[in-house]
Structures are given as C-alpha cells and as structure tokens.
Amino acid sequence: MTWQNVLQVQAPSTIMSSWDKYPSFPPPGQKLTIEEICVFLGTHLHRLAGTERAEAIGPAMTLSPEFQCRHFDSPGAMSFAKDFLEHEVEVDTTMYRLTYSLEGPPAGSGRQGEDIATGNLVEPVVNFWLHAFAASVPEVKAQRWYAQVKARTNQESLNEVAIVITKGKGTYFENKACIEFKNPRSSDSSSMRALELSGGGPLPTTTKKVLKQAAKYGFDLSAVRTARNTAAPWSFPMAISTIPFIFCHAFLFGREDNPLVSTLAYTKNAVTNSAPRDDKYAAVAHATPEDYQHFATAIGFWVFSVLIHSEATLRTFWGDKYPEMVSNANLLTLSAGKATHMSPLEVTLIRLWVIGLSIRLFANYLIIWPLLKLKKLPMLRRLKQSCDTTLNVHPSWFPSLPIGVSLPFPRAILHQNGSTVYVYASPDIVVKVFDNPVSYTRESLCYDTLRSLQGAGIPLVYGSGVRSPDQRHFLILSYEGKQLETVSESDKTAIQPLVDRIHQHRIHHHDLHARNVVRNARGKLSIIDFGLAEPCSDDQCTDRWKEDFEG
C-alpha cells in the first residue's frame, strides 16, 4: 500500500451542507470535532490558494515507477483514528483569532515568492493544530507552542516553517521541528529523484545539499528522533530528525497520483506563481477542497507527532484518551527511520566522521577547560562555532596561543532582549551575541561594575570580542544553571541579599522574573541577563519582580 491509500479523510456531507462554501469559524465557547476542523482548514486553504483562478502551475510531475515510495509505506501512520476525529475541541479566543488569516482575502495574482505560500497556507494551519492539541491540556498552559516562518536554524539557514516552544513568561524558546517543502520543479529533477538512500553509489550534488540541510536541523531538534531500533546512534546526521523533514521525503518519493503530492505541488505553485504564463508545458490544476483537507490533515498529524514526542505531559494526556493515535505517531517514527535507511558505505563514512568529530571536540575541551579554570580564555584568540562563525576574542595582556579551537554544538539557542544566546555543555559556557553594539557596551559596563559579584551570584565574564563574519559583539559567560519555570516566595527571599548587593553597586537590573533566575545542581541561585540593567543613583533603588505586578 502506498501514499495514495493514506489519509482518505472525507468530509461528511452533513458538515458541508451545514456551512456555506467557505464557512465562517464559530465564535468562542462552541465546540468543533477534529474532523470538522479538517473541513474548515481544507475549504479555506482551497480558497486562499486561488485554485479557481490559477492557470499555469508548472510542468506536470510524473515520476517513473522506480522512483515511487518504497520505504515510506505506512498505511496507518499518517491518518487520524476514527475516534480521534470525533474528539471535540472548545473554541477559545486564541483559536478564534488564528482564523483571521485563513478567512482573509486570497493571495493576489501579482504577489511572488515562496514566502507567500508558507505564510498564507502552511503557517496558519500549523499554528491552528498546535493550539488545538496543546490548549486542551491544562498542565502545559505555561508553555506556548507556535509556528514561525523562516525561523533561523543554527544561525545559518532558514527553514520554511519551524515549530517553536516558549516556556513561561520569559523570552526563552527553542526549535522543536521544521518543515521543508519542495515544489515539482525541484523534486522532479533527476538529482532530487536520486535521493534514494539505500541504493549506495555516489550521491548527486543537490541530494547532498538536502541531506546537509536536514543534518543541520537535526542537531537543533534532538527532541524528535527516529526510533532506536531503526537507525543506529552513529547515523544521526541523516536520521536524528526525520520527523521534522518527513514531508520532504514523502513528497519526493510519492507517486504522481498521490493527493498529498499533487496538493502540495499545486499549493506552492498556485500561490507563488512560480511557472511562467507562456510555459507551453504548463498544466491546469483542478485541486478540490477535499484535496486540501488531505493536506491539512497530513500537517495535523505531523504536528501531533511532534508534540507527543517533545512533551511527556501531552503524550500521557493523549495516550490515555486515544492510544491508537499515539501508536500511529510511533509508526510514523518507525517509517521515518526506514525512509532514511543508509547503505553500508554511508554508515561507515558517517561512523568515521562521528569518531573524528568526537576526538576533535574532546581535544578542544582539554584545551579550553584549564583556561576557564584559570580565567585565561582570552589566550585563545579564536573560537569557531558550529554555525560557521568565529568568535574573535579580545586579547589580554597574557600571551595568546597560536591555535584555534572549535566549540561543540550548542545544547540550546535562546533569543532574548535583542541578542542570541548559545548555551554549551563541555565546556559549560554561554556565548551571548548582541544585535546592537550599544546593548553590548551597556551590559559589558554593567558586568565590569559588578566584577566583585561575578561567580558569586552573577555569571563570570570569561571574554568578549567581535564575531565574524557578521561583526556582532559577544560576551563569553559562565553557565550558572537552569532557568526557573516559576519563582516562589522562598526563592525571592533567598536571592534578595544578592539583589541588594547589586543595588549597592548602583546597578538596577530592571528585568527580574523567573526566567532570569537560574539554579545550579547544588541549589545555588544566580541572576542572569543584564541586558536591560542600567546605573541607578537613587539610594532607595529597588527592583520589582515582574510576577508581582503582572500577576
């Protein structure tokens, strides 16, 4: 059974007859089933794509039998279970607001670019499903899941849509998964057809680029892995993150009569107008609302899979109610692992690559660790990041070493107050890269003023400099522990002496809240992120906790 047999979710006639051709979303307080949501999303995607007005959508995609999906045969792994389709979701104000973009005017025929398809069609659907699945679980209300168009991965590449999680009231977020779509013109090329990973032999240049792109995403998306029994641990560059780019594989290997393939191909080209009007090979699409319901349902199942693989609370909640759905999500993971099965040669090469990388990172650690202990990190004039950027450390009076060192892959990348923060393990350091040089100067002066408190409640400053090639200033700080989800009254009492000492140095933090307080393994509390701090000349200077006046 192949993909054309998957996702045959048809809209009941009673649903279609109860709404107009393009139904309006019900107001907050009413309930909709998952199946009704599929119908709503499908009909409005059909309208937004401008299907009735589109003419040229590019050459018709006809794949030869040898390029059919041989590995991703999962008849039940991408379909909503029948009882799950009947699950009711209560419409709240957030969900109602998310429908504005879907009920807005369709994309104009003169608008160009891939971002139109992503922003008008894919992002709203991902956001809608995220809220429908996560908002039903009270235990995760302190977290906010949302889709972000063109989110930066590893500060180097931009994926089309990323699922992002924001925790608490702070600005901490991390990428959990991403979608990378391919239109017919790219996926139908001979180079892309050769993405079959099990055949051995040389990989075409375009294929290598796709795999390299997927590998970059994978390092940031460790929460979503293939099943252990389908991919060896050392094959992670191609298998660590198959769920996030599963759409890429599904559409590249799919058959031409697969509604998912044709719908995606049509959706992208209809909105971007990527085919010239005088293309004599252009085809006319006749995609129906039901085709777009398949498309919306596929994205919905992918979102569900990412959520239950990323959050234990969600996995437990939905697993207790609909165990078949969680089982199907696990089947998706198994199928993803099979889809990225590699030849023995590829496995051997990747194993050697990982061994070499491990040796290099361990050697770098042996160099960095003693310099951190001696507070002599500026002896290393250059630190190379995994995103092909170099930290050029300002020299100190101490002689510098004539070597450069590579940092490992960061375990987290955070964005806060106009800066990007890279959190590393082994060595335990934090690299804060500033967008604005004024912010860098202000925070550097603040740490300099609080020099006596460094390591005694605030981070140590190991070094600073300018990163190349983007010429952004940075600080290298000590890692002081994990951010708090909430700050209790006892935490506030315990850290108040530190706040008072900061005020004694005439510094006002201005941004005290749970995410700017960290606790290490020994229970020690520290204050981080002085991005909004400034001098305070008032003897009665005080800092209020955001939780106290925001509720």
N, C-alpha and C positions, 0 to 999 in steps of 0.2 A: 504494500500500500504506500502511495506516495502523497505528496503535499496536496494534490487536488482533492484528496479524500478527507483532508483535515479541515476543521473549522467550518463545518457546514451548519452554521447557526443562522437559521432563517427567522425573520421577524413574523410573529403570529399576525394573521390578518386582523384580529381584533385590535391589536395595538395600532396598526397602520390606519385603520378606519376611524379610530378614536382621536387621531391627531390630523391636522392639516398636512399638506405635502411637506412643509418644513415646520415641524411643531415647535411651539414655544416651551421653554422649560418651566415646570411647575414651581410655584413660589415656596419659600422655606416653610417647613412643617409637614409637607406632604412626603410620601414615600414612593420610591421607584424600585423596581426589581433590577437586577443586573442585566437581564435580557432587555428591558425597556431602555436602559442606559445605552446598550449596544445599538438599538434602533435610533435613538436620538443622535448619538455621535455619528452614525453612518449617514443618516439623511443630511445632516448639516455639513459633513465633510464633502459629500457629493455636491452640495450647493456651493461651498467655498472654493472647490476646485474648478468651478466654472465648466462642468462637464458638458452642459448643453450648448455652450458657445464655442468650445475648443475645436480646432480643426487639425492642425499638424502637431503631432506629438513625437515625431522622430521615427526612425526605422523600426518596423515591427521586430520584436525579439523572438527569434525562432532558434531554439537550442537543439543541437543534434542529440540523438539518444545517448551517446556516450558521455554527454555532459549532464545527464539527469542526476537528481539527488540520490546517491547510492548509500550515503552514510546517515543522512538525517531523515530516516524513515521512522517517524514517531506518530502513529495514527491517533494516539490519545494524549500525547504530551503537550499539545498546544490548544486543547479545547476545554471550555468551561464545562464542568459537570452539570447534569440536569438540575440537581437540587440547588446547586450554587447559582444557576441562572434565576432561580426563584427567590433568592435572598433579597430582602428589602433593605434599601439604604435610605435613611431620612435626609431630606434635602435641608441643608443649613445655609446660612448667609454666604459662607465661603464658597460652597459648591455653586450656589446660585450666581455668584459674581464671576466664577470661572466660565460660565456660559456666555458671557458678553462677547468674547472674541469669536465664539462659534456662531453666534446669532448676528454678527456684524455683517457688513457688506462684503461680497465676494472680492477676491483679488482682481485688480484691474488688469486688462489685457496688456497694458503698456509697462507693467512692472516686471522687472527682470531679476534674476538671481536666485540661487539656491536657498538663500535665507528666507525667501517668501514661502516656499513650501514648508520649510522647517518651522518657521514662526507661526504660520497661519493654519497648518494642518497637524503637525506632529506634536509640538509643544503643548497646545491646549488639551489634546487627548491624553498625553502622559500626565499632565497636572490633574486632570479630572479623575483619572483612575487612581492616582496616588492618594488623593483626598478621599475618594470613595472607600478605599481599602483601609487606610490608616486612621481616618477620623472615627471609625466605628469602634476603635479600641481605646478606652479611657486611659490606659496605662502609658500610652505614647503621646499624650497631648502636649507634653513638654517638648516634644520634638516636632519639627516641621519638615516634611518631605516635599520637594518641589522640583520641577523640571527647569533647566536653564539652557537656553540656546547658546551655542558657540562657547560653551564653558571651556576654560583653558585646562589642559591636562599636562602636568609636569612643567608648566610654564613654557611650553614649547609648541604644542599642537593644539588645535581647536577641533573638538568633535562637534557633531551636529546637535545632539541633544544629550544632556547629562542629567541623571537623577542625583540630586544633592540632598543632604540631610543637614538641618540646622538644629542644634540642641540648645534648649533653654532660651533665655532672653539675650544671650550674647551673640556675637557675630561668627562664632566657630562653625565651619561647615566642612564637609568632605564629600568628594565624588564617590558615588556608590556604583554607578553603572552608566553606560552611554550607548547611544545608537549611532551607527554609521551607515547611511543608505547609499546605494549605488543605482544610478539610472540605467536604462537599456544601453546607452552608448558606451558606458564604461564596462558594464557587466557582460556585454555581448562580444567584447574584444577577445581575440584569441589568447592574449596574455592573461586576461582575467579568467577565462574559461579553464585555463591550466592551473587554477588554484587547487585542484585535486591533490590532497596532501599525501595520499597513500601510495601514489604511483612511483615514488622515487624519482631519480633523474634530476636534471637541473631545473631550477625554478626561474620563470621569466622575471624580468626586472619589475614590472608592475605588480606581480604577485609578491615579490619580496617587499615592496613598499607597503602593501596591505598588511602583511604579516608583521612588519616592523611597527606599523601604526598600532596594530592590535596589541603587540607586546608592550608598547609604551603605556597604553591604557591599563594593561594588566597589572603593572606594578602599583598603580594607584587604587586598584579595585580588588584588593586581596579578600574582601568580604564575600565576593562571589566567585567561587572556584568550581571547577569540574569535580565530579565525584572521584575519590581517591582510587577506586578500582578501575577507572577508565583512562587515567593519564598518570604516568609516572611523575613523582615530585620534581625530578630534574628536567622535565619537559615544560616547565612553567612559562617560558616566553611565548608559547603558542597555545597553551591550554589553561593558563591561570584565570582567564577572564572570558570564557567562551559565551557565557550567557549575555554579557553586555553587547557583544557584537554578533550575536546569533542571527540577527536579521541579515547581516551582510552575507553569512554563509547560506541562509535559507534562500535568499533571492538570487544569489549567484548560481546555486546548484539546482534551482527549481525548474519545473517544466514550463513551457510557454502557455499551457492551458491551466496552470495553477492560478486561481483567483488572487492569491496573495502576491504572486509575482507581477501579474498584469496590473493589479490595482496599484501597487507601489510604483511601478514604472509609469503608469498613467498619471498618478497623483503628482509625482515630482515634475514631470514634463508639462503637464497641463498648467500648473501654476507658474513655473519658471519660464514657460515659452521657449524651451531650450532648442527646439527644432526650427530651422528657418522655414518661412511660409512657402518658399519656392522649391522645397525639397521634394523631388519627384518620387522619392521612396517613402514619403511621409504617409502615415496611416491615420485613419479617423477612429477615435476611441468611442466606445459606447458603454462606458462603465455605468453600472446601476447603483442605486442606494444600497442594495444588498452586497455589492462588491465592497463598498466602503464599510459596511457593517463587519464583513470579514476582516478588513484591515484594522478597524477599531478594536475588534475582539482580540486579534493577534497581539496588538500593543498592550491591551488589558492583561492578557495572560503573562506576557513578558514582565510587565510591571509587578504583577502579583508574585511572580517567581523571584524577582529581585528583592521584594520586601520580605518574604519569608526566609530568604537566605541571608538577609542582612540584619534582621531583628528577631531575637528569640521570642519576645513577647507577642509579636504578630504571628509568628509560626505556631505558637501554642494556641493562641486565640482561634485562628482559622482552622488549625488542625483538629481541635476539639469539635468544631461545628461541621467542617467539611473535610474529613480525612482524605477523600478521593482527590480533592483539589491539590492538597499538599503532595500526595503521591504522584499526581501528574506533573507537578513542578519538579519533583525529583527525577521523573522520567526525562524532562527537558534537559536537566543537567547531565544525565547519562548520555542522551543523544548528542548533546553538545560535545561531550568528550569524544564520542565516536567520530563526530564530524571533523575533529582536529587530529585524528589519528595520523601518526607520522611514520615515515619509513625508517628502517634500522639505521640508515646513513644519517638521516636528520637527527634521530635520537642520539647517536654517538657524537655528532658535532655539537649538539646542544649540551650534552653532558660535559664535554671538554670545555665548552665556553663557560659553563657554570663553575667548574672546578677552577679554571683560570681566574674567573671573577672573584671567587671566594678567597683564593690565595692573595690576590692583589688587595682586596679590601682588608684582609687580616694584617697584611704588611703595613698598610696605611694606618690601621688602628694602632699598631705597635709604635708608630712614629708620633701620632697625634696624642695618644694618652699621656705619656710623660710630660709633653709640653703643656697640656692642660693642667696637670697637677702642679707644675712649676709656674703656671701663669705666663708662659712664654710662647703662646701660639703665634704671635707676630713673627717669630723666627721662620715660619712657613709663609713665604710671600704669596703663594698661590694655592687656593683650594678649588678643585674642579667639582662642579655639581653634575648630577646625572642628567640635567636638562641642557647640557652643552653650554653652560655658562661658567665663568671663572670668577672666584672671589679674590680680588687683588687686595691683600691685607696691607694696611698702612704699616710701614716699618717702624721698629722701635730702636732704641739706642743699642740693643743687643744685636750681635752679628746674625745675619739670616742664613738659612740653609739653602744650598743651591739645588733644591729639589721641589717638585710639585706633588701634591697629594690629592687623591680623589676621595670625595665623600661617598658614603653608601647611598642607596636610595632612601629618601625620607620616609619615615613611617606615617607622617601626616603633613598636609599642606593646608594652612589656615589663612583666611583673609580677614583682616580687621583694621579699622581706622586708617584706611589708605595705605596698607602695607601687606606684604605677603610673608608669612612665617613658615619656615621649613623646620620641622621637628625631626631630629635624628636620634637613632639609638646606636651605640657603639661607634663613635663616642656619643655620650649624652649631651648634645648641644642643640641650641636653637639659633637659626640664622634668620634675622628679621631684615627684609629688603623693603626699602621705602620708595613709594611713588614720588613723593615730594621732598626735595633736599631740605626745605625749611623744617619739615617734621623730623627729619633725621638730626638736624642741628639741635633742635629743641630737646629731643629725647636724649641725645648724647650729653648735652649740658646737664640735664637732669640726673643721669647716672653719675656724671662726674661730681656733681654736688653731693650725691648720696654715696660717695665712694666708701665711707666707713660702714655702710649698711650692706654692701654687696656681699652675698654669701651668708648674710645674717638676717634674711627676710626678704631680700630682693635679689634678682639674678646677678651673677658675676658677669662683667664685661670682659671677654677674652680678646676681642679685637674688633676693628672696624675697617672700612675701606670702600672701594667702588667696584661694582661688579661689571664685567664686560661680557657681551658687547653692548648691553643696554644702558650702561653708565648710571646705574641706580646705586645709591649709597646703602650700606648694610651695617648691621651690628651682629657680632657673634656672642651669644649669651649662654650661660649655663642653663641646663634643664633642671627645673626645680620640682617637678611633679605633675600630677594630673589635675586638670581643671575640675572644679566642683560643679555639680549639677545644680545644687541649691546651697545657700549659705544659712546655717542655723544661728540662733541667738548665741549659742555657746561658741561657735566659730567666730562670730563678731567680737565677742568678749575676749577670746584668746588672741585675736590679731590686733585689737585696739592699741596695745602698747607700741606695736610696730607703726601703726598709723600716726600715733603721737610723735614718735621719733622722726618720722618723715616730715611732720609739720614743724618740728624743732629746727629742721634744716631749711625751713621756709619753702617747702615744696607742697603743692596742693595736687593730689592725684586726679581728681575730677571725674573718675570713672570707676568707682568701687562697686563691683557687683560679683556674683558668684563665679562667672567665667574668668574673672581677673584675679581669682584666688586659687592657688594650687596647693596640693598636699602630697608630700613625698611618701615613700614606703615606711618611713619612721613616724609618720603622722605630723611632721613639721609643716606649718602653713607659711606660705610666702605670697607676696603681692607681685603681680607682673603687669606688663603693658602700661608703660608710662607715656603713651602716645598723646594723651590729652593733658598731661601734667604741665603745670606752669608755676613760676615763683609766686609766693604769697607773702605779702608784707604785713598782714594783719595778725596781731598777737592772738586773736581769737579764731584763727583759721581752723576750719573743720571740714571734714569730708562726710557727706551723707551717702548711705547705701541706697542704690537705685531701687532695691526691693522695698525699702521703707516708704518711698514716695510714689512708686509706680504700682505697688500692690502685687 
